């Protein structure tokens, strides 16, 4: 039996823009077998508050357990390291 793999994804989905990197991160996680807790940031104020709270320059941001993986490029590298 395999252990459940869960990730939390914070990504920006504004009324006039969906961040393509957030979409990519969600797809990468799902393809890797993760259950994704998809937390949508719906306003610029929510995005700015999230970035300030977590001291990060961009969204999306992925967390697995207590570890912040980072954005979609960081996630790709992290996943590549998990398979080896």
Residue pairs with C-beta under 8 A, 6 or more apart in sequence:
2 33
4 35
5 32
5 33
5 34
5 35
5 64
6 34
6 35
6 36
6 37
6 64
7 29
7 34
7 35
7 36
7 37
7 62
7 63
7 64
7 69
8 36
8 37
8 39
8 62
8 63
8 64
9 22
9 25
9 26
9 29
9 36
9 37
9 38
9 39
9 60
9 61
9 62
9 63
10 39
10 41
10 50
10 59
10 60
10 61
10 62
10 63
11 19
11 21
11 22
11 23
11 25
11 26
11 38
11 39
11 40
11 41
11 59
11 60
12 18
12 19
12 22
12 40
12 41
12 47
12 59
12 60
13 19
13 22
13 40
13 41
13 42
14 42
14 43
14 44
14 47
15 42
19 59
19 60
21 58
21 59
21 60
21 71
21 72
22 59
22 60
22 72
24 72
25 60
25 62
25 71
25 72
25 75
26 36
26 38
28 72
28 75
28 76
28 79
29 36
29 62
29 75
30 36
32 79
32 82
34 64
41 47
41 50
41 59
47 59
50 56
50 59
50 61
51 57
51 58
51 59
54 61
54 68
56 68
56 70
58 71
59 71
60 71
60 72
61 68
61 69
61 70
61 71
62 68
62 69
62 70
62 71
62 72
62 74
62 75
63 69
69 75
69 78
70 78
